Amino acid sequence: MATKRDYYEVLGIGRNATDEEIKRAFRRLAFKHHPDHNREDKAGERFKEVNEAYEVLSDPDKRAAYDRFGHGGAEGIFGGGFEGFGFGGFGDIFEAFFGGATTATRQAPQRGADLHYGITITFEEAAFGCEKEINISRIESCSLCQGIGCKPGSQPSRCPNCNGTGQVRRVQQTIFGRFTNVTTCSQCHGEGRIITEPCPRCRGTGKEKLQRSISVKIPAGVDDSSQIRLSGEGHIGARGGPSGNLYITLSIKQHKFFLRDGDNILFELPINFVQAALGAEVEVPTLDGKTKLKIPASSQTGKVFRLKGQGIPHLHRSGCGDQLVTLFVVTPDSLTKEQRQLLQELANSLSPANMPPPEKWKGLLHSQPNL
């Protein structure tokens, strides 16, 4: 059996990571390795490994047990269904001293497993909100037997070995005194009932995997890696337990010329040096369409204009961010003969007095954007 990696290593976090850091690491890795987005051969294994690490480290009790005992502590003590130290380990000790092991009952309702799904949306959809239809595969109650597990028209019978309790009690006399050992019934496996005529569709499990189409409402203002929780849309629970949740992780496509900074939008506007020198009125694209912007004379590369309220809507509250427009003076890469003559005349008329003083040169430096 392959050795499991350290859960902190799996999530790429330190052992002193906060709950929020654990959650952020999980969201990033779950989306990265989700089979719907990652077609690599080992993506499914990595996705399962990330989910397992998060399940343990996000639970305070399991994390404490893991920090103390390692994988066996988190899996065995809290009934994770993994091999290692836990009830099995304690069982060996009880077996050696008292001739039996104490096992917790399996009849308690269990919450269903969570589902994770990734959605890619556009820059505009993230800004204004949208509604998406997704198709998921999840475990639900069998539609034929309604989750009972029996063939329609039949009913399960009480287990004769445990009398429906799911547990078998045995009293033993040892050198330490009299002990009562409680173990899970081996005949009904803790269910307390036996199905003699199983449902032909679910084969007695009471569950089946079904495809469902679910509508997801994405609120305005979401950011990349945001997560939406749909309560009760995960796998069905066991023994009447609640269903798990469906977690939607969002990935936002890059815009062809907008950048996002929080709830502000950044845009770099190229202008020619005549517009910069004489001033001009130009059209600037925004999320709501084009708007006019007045550029004053003698504007320099790097000058920033703020368009109030033209940014991203604030998530779950009123108002919007701003759009910040940064000027970028573009030098033409080709000139006609007439243009060259006119520029030469302009150059002859300019003097050092037309240049900004040295103390302002540093503010004029600006790296060329990728437009």
C-alpha positions in Angstrom: 0.0 0.0 0.0 1.4 3.4 -1.0 2.5 5.7 1.8 0.2 8.7 2.2 1.7 12.2 1.9 1.5 14.6 4.8 -1.8 16.5 4.6 -0.1 19.8 5.2 2.2 19.0 2.3 -0.7 18.1 0.1 -2.4 21.5 0.6 1.0 23.3 0.5 0.5 25.0 3.9 2.4 25.2 7.2 1.4 23.2 10.3 0.3 26.5 12.0 -2.0 27.5 9.1 -5.3 29.2 10.1 -8.7 27.9 9.1 -8.9 30.5 6.4 -5.5 29.6 4.9 -6.6 25.9 4.8 -9.8 26.9 3.0 -8.0 29.1 0.5 -5.5 26.4 -0.3 -8.2 23.8 -0.7 -10.3 26.0 -3.1 -7.2 26.6 -5.3 -6.1 23.0 -5.5 -9.6 21.5 -5.8 -10.2 23.7 -8.9 -6.8 23.0 -10.3 -7.1 19.2 -10.1 -10.8 18.9 -10.7 -11.3 16.3 -13.5 -13.6 18.6 -15.4 -10.7 21.1 -15.9 -7.6 18.9 -15.7 -7.4 16.0 -18.1 -4.1 14.7 -16.8 -4.0 11.0 -15.9 -3.4 11.6 -12.2 -5.7 14.6 -11.8 -8.4 12.4 -10.2 -6.0 10.9 -7.7 -4.7 14.4 -6.7 -8.3 15.8 -6.5 -9.2 12.9 -4.1 -6.0 13.5 -2.1 -6.8 17.2 -1.7 -10.3 16.5 -0.6 -9.1 13.9 2.0 -6.5 16.4 3.4 -9.1 19.2 3.7 -11.7 16.9 5.3 -9.2 16.2 8.1 -7.5 19.6 8.5 -10.8 21.6 8.4 -12.2 19.6 11.4 -10.6 20.8 14.7 -10.9 17.4 16.3 -9.6 15.4 13.4 -6.8 17.9 12.9 -5.8 17.6 16.6 -5.8 13.8 16.3 -3.8 14.0 13.1 -1.2 16.4 14.5 -0.7 14.0 17.4 -1.0 10.5 15.9 -0.6 11.1 12.1 -2.9 9.5 9.5 -4.0 6.7 11.8 -5.2 9.2 14.4 -7.4 11.2 12.1 -8.8 8.2 10.2 -9.3 5.6 12.9 -10.4 7.6 15.9 -13.0 9.6 14.0 -14.3 6.8 11.9 -12.9 8.0 8.6 -13.0 4.5 7.2 -9.2 4.2 6.8 -6.8 1.7 8.1 -4.4 2.6 10.9 -4.5 3.6 14.6 -8.0 4.1 16.0 -10.7 1.7 17.1 -8.8 -1.1 15.3 -5.7 -0.2 17.4 -7.6 0.0 20.6 -9.4 -3.3 19.6 -6.0 -5.1 19.6 -5.4 -3.9 23.1 -8.8 -5.0 24.3 -8.4 -8.3 22.5 -5.1 -9.0 24.3 -6.4 -8.2 27.8 -10.1 -8.8 27.7 -10.7 -11.2 24.8 -12.8 -8.8 22.8 -13.1 -5.3 21.3 -15.5 -2.4 21.8 -16.9 -1.0 18.5 -19.1 2.1 18.1 -22.5 1.5 16.7 -23.0 2.3 13.0 -26.7 3.0 13.2 -26.5 6.8 13.7 -27.5 9.0 10.8 -24.6 10.1 8.7 -24.4 13.3 6.6 -23.9 12.8 2.9 -20.6 13.6 1.2 -20.1 17.0 -0.4 -19.7 17.6 -4.1 -17.3 20.1 -5.8 -17.8 21.6 -9.3 -15.9 24.2 -11.2 -17.5 26.9 -13.5 -15.6 29.2 -15.8 -17.4 32.6 -16.5 -16.6 35.7 -18.4 -15.3 39.0 -16.9 -18.7 40.6 -17.6 -20.6 37.7 -16.0 -18.6 38.1 -12.8 -19.3 41.8 -12.7 -23.0 41.7 -13.4 -23.9 38.3 -12.1 -25.5 35.5 -14.1 -27.3 32.2 -13.9 -25.7 28.9 -15.1 -27.1 25.4 -15.7 -24.8 22.6 -14.6 -25.1 18.9 -14.8 -23.8 16.8 -11.9 -23.8 13.2 -11.0 -24.8 12.4 -7.4 -26.0 9.6 -5.1 -29.8 9.8 -4.4 -32.4 7.6 -2.9 -33.3 4.7 -5.2 -36.3 5.8 -7.3 -37.7 2.3 -7.4 -37.7 1.3 -3.7 -37.7 4.9 -2.3 -34.5 4.2 -0.4 -35.7 1.2 1.6 -33.5 -1.3 -0.3 -36.2 -3.9 -0.7 -38.0 -5.2 -3.7 -41.3 -3.2 -4.1 -44.0 -4.9 -2.1 -41.6 -6.4 0.5 -40.2 -5.1 3.8 -36.9 -5.7 5.6 -37.0 -8.0 8.6 -35.5 -7.6 12.1 -32.1 -9.1 12.5 -32.5 -12.2 14.7 -28.9 -12.1 15.8 -29.0 -8.7 17.5 -32.8 -8.3 17.7 -32.7 -5.1 15.6 -30.2 -3.2 17.8 -27.2 -3.6 15.4 -25.0 -4.6 18.4 -24.1 -7.9 20.0 -23.2 -7.9 23.7 -21.0 -10.6 25.1 -20.2 -11.0 28.8 -16.7 -12.4 29.5 -15.1 -13.4 32.8 -11.4 -12.5 32.8 -8.6 -12.3 35.3 -9.4 -8.6 35.7 -13.1 -9.3 36.4 -16.3 -9.4 34.4 -16.5 -7.4 31.2 -19.2 -6.7 28.7 -18.0 -6.3 25.1 -20.2 -4.6 22.6 -19.5 -5.3 19.0 -21.2 -4.6 15.7 -23.5 -7.4 14.6 -21.8 -9.4 12.0 -25.0 -10.6 10.4 -26.7 -7.2 9.7 -23.5 -5.1 9.9 -25.0 -2.7 12.5 -28.1 -2.0 10.5 -30.5 -4.0 12.8 -32.4 -5.3 9.8 -31.9 -7.8 7.0 -33.1 -7.5 3.4 -34.2 -10.9 2.1 -35.6 -9.6 -1.2 -33.3 -6.7 -2.4 -34.4 -4.1 -4.9 -33.4 -5.1 -8.4 -32.3 -1.5 -9.2 -30.1 -0.6 -6.3 -29.4 -4.2 -5.2 -30.4 -3.5 -1.6 -28.3 -0.3 -1.1 -31.3 2.0 -1.3 -29.2 4.4 -3.4 -28.5 5.0 -7.1 -26.4 7.5 -9.0 -28.4 10.0 -11.1 -27.6 12.9 -13.4 -29.2 16.2 -12.3 -29.4 19.6 -13.9 -29.1 22.4 -11.3 -29.5 26.1 -11.8 -26.7 28.2 -10.1 -27.3 31.9 -9.5 -23.9 33.7 -9.5 -24.2 37.1 -7.7 -22.7 40.3 -9.1 -19.2 41.1 -8.0 -17.7 37.6 -7.5 -14.0 37.3 -8.0 -11.7 34.5 -9.3 -11.7 31.4 -7.0 -14.9 32.5 -5.2 -16.9 29.6 -3.9 -20.7 29.3 -3.9 -22.4 26.8 -1.5 -25.6 25.1 -2.4 -26.8 23.4 0.8 -28.3 19.9 0.5 -27.3 19.5 -3.2 -24.6 16.9 -2.5 -24.8 13.2 -2.0 -27.7 11.8 0.0 -27.0 11.0 3.7 -27.1 7.5 5.2 -29.8 6.3 7.7 -31.8 9.4 7.3 -28.9 11.8 7.6 -28.9 15.1 5.7 -27.5 15.4 2.2 -24.1 17.0 1.7 -23.5 20.3 0.1 -22.5 21.3 -3.5 -19.6 23.7 -3.7 -19.2 25.7 -6.9 -15.7 27.2 -7.5 -15.5 30.0 -10.0 -12.8 30.7 -12.5 -13.0 34.1 -14.4 -11.7 34.5 -17.9 -9.3 37.4 -18.6 -10.7 40.4 -20.4 -9.1 41.5 -23.6 -8.2 44.9 -22.3 -9.6 45.3 -18.7 -7.7 44.3 -15.6 -9.3 44.0 -12.1 -7.9 45.4 -8.9 -10.4 44.5 -6.1 -13.6 46.2 -7.2 -11.8 48.7 -9.4 -11.2 48.2 -13.2 -7.8 49.2 -14.7 -7.6 50.3 -18.3 -4.6 51.8 -20.2 -5.6 54.2 -22.9 -3.2 54.7 -25.9 -3.2 58.3 -27.4 -0.9 60.0 -29.8 1.5 62.8 -28.8 -0.6 65.4 -30.5 -3.6 64.5 -28.4 -1.3 64.5 -25.3 0.1 67.9 -26.2 -3.0 69.8 -27.4 -5.6 67.9 -25.4 -8.5 66.0 -26.8 -11.9 64.4 -26.1 -11.8 60.6 -26.6 -14.1 57.6 -26.1 -13.2 55.1 -23.4 -14.8 51.6 -23.1 -16.4 50.7 -19.8 -18.5 47.7 -18.7 -21.6 49.8 -19.4 -20.5 51.0 -22.9 -18.4 53.8 -24.2 -18.1 57.1 -22.3 -16.3 60.4 -23.3 -13.1 61.4 -21.5 -11.6 64.9 -21.8 -7.8 64.8 -21.9 -6.2 68.2 -20.9 -3.4 69.7 -22.9 0.2 68.7 -21.9 -0.9 65.4 -20.5 1.9 62.9 -19.9 2.2 59.1 -20.0 1.1 57.7 -16.7 -1.5 60.3 -15.9 -4.5 58.5 -14.3 -8.2 59.5 -14.6 -10.9 58.1 -12.3 -14.3 57.2 -13.6 -16.4 57.1 -10.5 -18.8 54.1 -10.2 -17.7 52.5 -13.4 -16.0 49.5 -11.8 -17.1 46.2 -10.4 -20.3 46.1 -8.2 -19.6 45.4 -4.6 -20.4 41.8 -3.6 -23.6 41.6 -1.4 -23.8 45.4 -0.9 -24.8 48.5 -3.0 -22.4 50.6 -5.0 -19.5 49.9 -7.4 -15.8 50.4 -7.6 -14.2 52.9 -10.0 -12.5 52.6 -13.4 -8.9 53.9 -13.5 -7.8 55.1 -16.9 -4.0 55.4 -17.4 -2.7 57.4 -20.4 0.0 55.9 -22.6 1.4 58.1 -25.2 2.2 56.1 -28.4 4.9 57.1 -30.8 4.0 56.3 -34.5 6.1 53.7 -36.1 5.7 55.1 -39.6 5.3 58.6 -41.0 4.5 60.1 -44.4 6.9 62.6 -46.0 4.6 65.5 -45.2 4.2 64.4 -41.5 7.9 64.1 -41.1 8.4 67.6 -42.5 5.8 69.0 -40.1 7.4 67.3 -37.1 10.8 68.6 -38.1 9.4 72.1 -38.1 7.9 71.5 -34.7 11.2 70.1 -33.5 13.1 73.2 -34.7 10.6 75.4 -32.8 11.0 73.6 -29.5 13.5 74.6 -27.0 14.8 73.2 -23.6 12.2 75.4 -22.0 9.5 73.1 -23.3 10.9 70.1 -21.4 9.8 69.4 -17.8 12.4 70.0 -15.1 14.6 67.0 -14.0 12.7 66.6 -10.7 9.6 65.5 -12.7 11.4 63.0 -15.0 10.9 60.1 -12.6 7.1 60.5 -12.6 7.1 60.3 -16.4 8.6 56.8 -16.5 6.0 54.1 -17.4 6.4 50.6 -18.7 4.7 49.7 -22.0 1.5 47.8 -21.4 0.5 44.7 -23.3 -2.4 46.0 -25.5 
